[in-house]
Amino acid sequence: NTLDRLGTVYTNLGEYKRAIEYQLEALEISREIKNPLVESYCLSNLGAAYANLEEYTKAVEYEEKALELSRQIGERLVEGNSLGYLGVAYHGLGEKEKACNLLKKAVVILKKIESPEAENFQKFIEKNC
């Protein structure tokens, strides 16, 4: 989905509010066309953007939905990233033990599928857990 990709580009540029606009639009379309794979990516990308904005409650809301959907459809990359960003969000909310457990689960999944994101979450663990 082009809108989802644009949202990801803006996230990578640090323009999280603009990323959220595109991700919300992409989420709506993915639901209209009943594409759960794209929907799971949009939900997780929204959670990541909110985590980066330190809006941790919203991040948790989106990542929990992404995690549930990714597990339903067997999408391991979204599952791993959602666990990781849930960990980041819970850390931001002061729930360190829960955060570290989620982050460790994320790293296991992401390493198994050889995602470079595993390294980023591993660094977060080393610094914060």
C-alpha positions in Angstrom: 0.0 0.0 0.0 1.5 3.3 -1.1 0.0 5.3 1.8 1.5 2.9 4.3 4.9 3.2 2.6 4.7 7.0 2.7 3.9 6.8 6.4 7.0 4.6 6.9 9.1 7.1 5.0 7.9 10.0 7.2 8.5 7.8 10.3 12.1 7.2 9.1 12.5 10.9 8.6 11.3 11.6 12.2 8.1 13.3 10.9 5.8 11.2 13.1 2.7 13.4 13.0 2.8 13.4 9.2 3.5 9.6 9.2 0.4 9.1 11.4 -1.8 10.9 8.9 -0.7 8.6 6.1 -0.9 5.5 8.3 -4.5 6.3 9.4 -5.6 6.7 5.8 -3.9 3.5 4.8 -5.5 1.7 7.8 -8.9 2.8 6.7 -8.4 1.6 3.1 -6.9 -1.7 4.3 -10.0 -2.3 6.3 -12.3 -1.3 3.5 -10.6 -3.8 1.1 -10.3 -6.4 3.8 -6.5 -6.8 3.6 -5.4 -8.0 7.1 -1.7 -8.1 6.2 -1.6 -4.4 5.3 -3.9 -3.6 8.2 -1.4 -5.3 10.6 1.5 -3.3 9.2 -0.5 0.0 9.5 -1.5 -0.7 13.1 2.1 -1.5 14.0 3.5 1.5 12.2 1.0 3.7 14.0 2.1 2.3 17.3 5.7 2.9 16.5 5.0 6.5 15.5 3.1 7.1 18.7 5.9 5.5 20.7 8.4 7.8 19.1 6.2 10.8 20.0 6.2 9.4 23.6 2.4 9.0 23.4 2.8 5.6 25.0 -0.9 4.8 25.8 -1.8 5.3 22.1 1.2 3.2 21.1 0.0 0.4 23.3 -3.5 0.6 21.9 -2.3 0.2 18.3 0.5 -2.3 19.0 -1.9 -4.6 20.9 -4.3 -4.6 17.9 -1.4 -5.2 15.5 -0.1 -8.1 17.7 -3.5 -9.8 17.8 -4.0 -9.5 14.1 -0.5 -10.5 13.2 -0.9 -13.7 15.2 -4.2 -14.5 13.6 -2.7 -14.3 10.1 0.8 -15.7 11.0 2.8 -12.5 10.1 5.9 -12.9 12.2 7.6 -9.6 11.3 4.7 -7.6 12.5 4.4 -9.8 15.5 8.0 -9.2 16.5 7.9 -5.5 15.8 4.6 -5.1 17.7 6.1 -6.9 20.7 9.2 -4.6 20.5 7.2 -1.4 20.3 4.9 -2.6 23.1 8.0 -3.0 25.2 9.2 0.5 24.3 5.8 1.9 25.2 5.5 0.0 28.5 9.0 1.2 29.4 7.8 4.7 28.7 4.9 4.1 31.0 7.2 3.0 33.8 6.4 -0.8 33.5 10.0 -1.9 33.1 9.7 -5.6 33.9 6.8 -6.0 31.5 8.7 -3.9 28.9 11.8 -6.0 29.1 9.9 -9.3 28.8 8.1 -8.1 25.7 11.3 -6.8 24.2 13.1 -10.1 24.7 10.2 -12.0 23.0 10.5 -9.5 20.1 14.2 -10.1 19.7 13.7 -13.9 19.6 11.1 -13.7 16.9 13.0 -11.1 14.9 16.3 -13.0 15.0 14.5 -16.2 13.9 13.2 -14.4 10.8 16.5 -12.6 10.3 15.0 -9.1 10.6 17.5 -6.2 11.2 15.0 -4.8 13.7 16.2 -7.4 16.2 19.4 -5.4 16.6 17.6 -2.2 17.4 15.4 -3.8 20.1 18.5 -5.7 21.5 20.2 -2.3 21.9 17.2 -1.0 23.7 17.3 -4.0 26.1 21.0 -3.5 26.8 20.5 0.1 27.6 17.2 -0.1 29.6 16.7 -3.6 31.0 
